[in-house]
Amino acid sequence: MKIIICGAGQVGWQIARHLSGERNDVTVIDNNGELVRRATEALDVQGVEGFASHPDVLDRAGARDADLLIAATYSDEVNMVTCQVAHSVFRVPRKIARLRSSAYLDAIYSDLYRTDHLPIDVVISPEREVAQAALSRLRAPQTFEAEDFLDGRVRLLGLVLDEDCPALNTPLRQLNDLFSSLRAIVVGVRRDGRLFAPESNDQLFAGDQIYVFTDREDVERTLEIFGKETTRPERVIIIGGGNVGLTVAKTLETGRNRVRTKIIEHNRDRAEFAADALERTIVLHGDGLSSELLEEAAVGKADAVLTLTHDDKVNILAAVRAKLAGAKLVVSLVNDPTLVPLMGPLDIDAYINPRSTTVSTILRHVRHGRVRDIYSIGDAEAEVIEAQVLPTSSMSGRTIRDIDLPEGALIGMVMKQDRIVKPNPDTRIEEGDIVCIFALTDDVPEVERLLQVAIDFF
């Protein structure tokens, strides 16, 4: 497939990295020549310097025979105009745009732009994706990462193992024997900064970050086995009343579980806007780093504090201050991936990386056909692929022990018709089964080869 990616920033670069690694013909456009050079030198892609919305630039990028265009520049207007030009001038069949402004998003989701006057096939909103990620953390506050698969019936949990975890120093094979009825399986372990797919004889140690697939009905039991409490937050404080914080607060207000929510916003006009938009949420105007204001908000009694401002440093410092004041759980929005290693030493329970969530969402929309879902883990360290097994797949009709999976890949869960199955070496994968596979990034192409999935963009 011929794909044009407009914008070579963090999101565009990661998408280009994924798609070029799958032998697609990828061209990257950016008006920053240095970003274009970085992409062409590090990735197997072509590069064009210029404004993506200009017809001559799109023409040089090969838009006349492109199958897909992804507009992921920093400007909403450029992204929309680029899709319009790609449609009107070059007839590009499929177009994806990343949009941030709530004014555009509200109009689009109300079907105002669902016409040929602004032809965008898929709209990706980073802020809405981040808000959903924050809400996922609240649904599983003991995790640093949480994502649903198989129509919401299976959940991937990211857990940090503490010293009192009862599963420490026990081979995973033995854990499976001890808890044979538990539908959960460890598919990834990050230790000393390195992520790997564990083998059956591997043990878990304090400080490990693990990724666990679990049946939705076994989430609480899984958390207990790995030493985590299963309480739900009742008092939540959000620092940052921007679009992300406001979306989270609105969702908490309309949820079934009554959650007492407060927002702290530094900008007075934005604080007044948030107060008018919300019904039951208390909005405080002031600096989220102020110890006096945090005390006034009763941060020490909070079950969870979400720091969701536009400034990474404010988010991290506010989370540290909230944790020191007694907050049970702190979650930070962190755009800069180089700051992620600080989360553990600073005792920040979880973080949200907008780049990772946006990349995962775009990849889900790009890979149609038999691939049902894609989720990017960490700093593009691994992927979870949810796919239906084709009759032509080399997996079909074979037991897992006979499938030649690469070393960095594990089958986490299987759905057979309407039944969720925890896989073991003797589990037979049949045509039509839906599998969730954890794979390190370098092993993703081999996994997709085994699945023999024809990636379809239409």
Helices and strands as residue ranges (DSSP letters): E 2-6, H 10-20, E 25-30, H 33-42, E 46-49, H 55-60, G 63-65, E 68-71, H 76-88, E 95-98, H 102-109, E 122-124, H 126-139, E 145-149, E 154-160, H 172-178, E 184-191, E 194-196, E 209-215, G 216-218, H 219-225, E 235-239, H 243-254, E 260-265, H 268-277, E 282-285, H 291-296, G 299-301, E 304-307, H 312-325, E 330-333, G 337-342, E 350-352, H 354-366, E 371-377, E 382-388, E 398-399, G 400-402, E 409-416, E 419-421, E 428-429, E 434-440, G 441-443, H 444-451
